[in-house]
Amino acid sequence: MDGLAYMHRRERLHQSLGPTSVVLRNVDERMPDRVEARLRDLAFGVDVSEAGINTRNEGKELAEELWTRAAREGAETGAERRAYGMADDVFMAGMFLAYLCFIPLCEPGTIDGPSLQRLLESTFQADVSAFRDYCEADERWVKAVRFLDSGEGAGWSLLEEMLNKDWRSRPTVQSCMDHPFLR
């Protein structure tokens, strides 16, 4: 999240967040629990500075699908398109958070990344409460459910905010980082 916040502060979008977008490295060999996460896969990054949005620049064609979706969702001005792009990154960060909570904590072979994304986006259409009820009914996923239940459901609350269908209502990356679940 720090890396994504850094990008957003510098008016850059990642636009390709997912499990392969993060590299972990050991900071100190004597302290194996000290791990540093770094973002990668920046080739799809989009410049959302005023100049980047309003002028034709190298790599802008990579953002055309993003701007098409933004227009469909009512983001027309440069500021709205920037906000939409940042909210889109937050949505994908929410999907990645779900991945990090479910894949390692669920019984092996019972859920994978594409199936998790399909459940959240298509089946439950980002209704995190209904998704939680569905997950709780599967005993093989109970560890993930309990983990997200910690802190009076703070994990579910954060997912609900990050996966909000209304892009205007999604939190900023910094707000996500300040959320009780991530502190």
Summary of the structure (lengths in Angstrom):
residues: 183
radius of gyration: 17.3
end to end distance: 11.7
largest distance: 52.6
contacts: 514
relative contact order: 0.13
helix: 61%
strand: 11%
